[in-house]
Amino acid sequence: MEFNTRLLHGKAIVRNPSREILPPVSQVTAFRYENMEELEKVFQHKSMGYAYSRIGNPTLSSFEQRISELEGGSGAVCCSSGMAAITAAILAVCESGDEIIAASWLYGGTIDLLHDLEKLGIHTRFAKTMSEEEIRPLINEHTKLIFGELISNPALRVLDVPGISALAHEAGIPLFVDSTTATPYIAQPLLLGADVVIHSTSKYLNGGGNAIGGVIVDGGKFPWKAEKHTALADFGKYGKAAFIVRLRTDIWENMGGCMAPVNAFLNYIGLDTLGLRMERICENADRLAKALDEQPGIEVNYLTLKKHPFHSYVEKLLKGYGGGILNFRAGSRKKAFRIIDSLKYAMIASNIGDVRTLVIHPASTLYIHLNDEEREAAGVYDDTVRVSVGIEDAEDLIADFLQALKASEDAADES
Ligand SMILES: *Cc1c(COP(=O)(O)O)cnc(C)c1O
């Protein structure tokens, strides 16, 4: 089956006896049992069943199975947000004294979180390029995981998942990949060598901009070793499932960051159109990037542009797609603001992956907590405009951006 057929008719699509086409929204806190013995078995994990929605819920399971199949994983856990997913995934394998190697160009919230974890004794060594030469000397006996984003937002750097996962595995360390901006339509990091994939479902998987959520997908192939991964020591008997079992029955359950059932339903129906949306979004982004690239005075950053430093990865890892985010440097912060304010269709909003085109000035918003050096390492400059391209008609989007550029120049002439 090709992507869209598998999405709609794959193994994970539940054909339940009550014949609903979609999973029902089990918007309940708890599940009722006929006798105490039955409920006891559920708590002892001796029989399958749901007890309490923080620990498990059928609407969440429907979404988890579907995303796990799309990513080629062995199982998935839904979380209340992308950040909740990243936090739970890290805390399932790291404890005080452990170290993480992470790209310095991650999503701003993730960098903030890694700073927060310093206070819990989990130290991050940031890598500026995430090349093998740079990472190799950062690995030591405390390193417990390597964390990167497949396509970083907004720097648009691409993680060499096959190369870095090989290096990580040589050292007995797993590679965790945030694939929010790529989506399984563009790439399946688990099949490229990653061990765990994380998404903020708030973005492309949902697609409609209507629910915050996150998901962790386990590849189920990493050979966890109790001596090395001491945080997982009590789960050693689960072998390659140690991570997901600890995650589900310990960290995730006890941290309490579960996805709301109604959000799982919204994500489930959003996922139906993922392939169609990504196809259109990537085509629009490519056309808009090429049209903007012809304009004087702005510098466009988009993966399918031949001059892009990661252009060679587009065919190698991303099935020829550049993704839905493009950004450009306007020349000055003032001009960036003027362009943004002159756009008719693109909404000023701090989100990506919506069907509507969204635009933002990241330096003054998403990256406000970072210093200049950290911001530039993340690819965010004072004049950077980030565009999350939607599914509108490309001609209208291009015309809108060109008129906004012109309006910003006219305003500059007057002042
Ligand atoms: C948005 C985003 C997150 C955080 O997700 P939330 O759902 O907002 O918590 C993490 N990583 C990337 C790449 C993102 O774009």
The ligand as a Tripos MOL2 file, in Angstrom:
@<TRIPOS>MOLECULE
LIG
   15    15     1     0     0
SMALL
NO_CHARGES

@<TRIPOS>ATOM
      1 C1          5.9080   22.9500   18.5030 C.3       1 LIG1
      2 C2          7.0770   22.0930   18.5930 C.ar      1 LIG1
      3 C3          7.3720   21.4210   19.7830 C.ar      1 LIG1
      4 C4          6.5440   21.5820   21.0370 C.3       1 LIG1
      5 O1          5.2540   21.0980   20.8740 O.3       1 LIG1
      6 P1          3.9760   21.6190   21.7000 P.3       1 LIG1
      7 O2          2.8770   20.7770   21.1830 O.co2     1 LIG1
      8 O3          3.8200   23.0650   21.4080 O.co2     1 LIG1
      9 O4          4.2780   21.3950   23.1420 O.co2     1 LIG1
     10 C5          8.4780   20.5970   19.8190 C.ar      1 LIG1
     11 N1          9.2630   20.4510   18.7280 N.ar      1 LIG1
     12 C6          9.0150   21.0910   17.5610 C.ar      1 LIG1
     13 C7          9.9300   20.8820   16.4060 C.3       1 LIG1
     14 C8          7.9200   21.9320   17.4570 C.ar      1 LIG1
     15 O5          7.6780   22.5670   16.3140 O.3       1 LIG1
@<TRIPOS>BOND
     1     1     2 1
     2     2     3 ar
     3     2    14 ar
     4     3     4 1
     5     3    10 ar
     6     4     5 1
     7     5     6 1
     8     6     7 2
     9     6     8 1
    10     6     9 1
    11    10    11 ar
    12    11    12 ar
    13    12    13 1
    14    12    14 ar
    15    14    15 1
@<TRIPOS>SUBSTRUCTURE
     1 LIG1         1 GROUP 0 **** ****
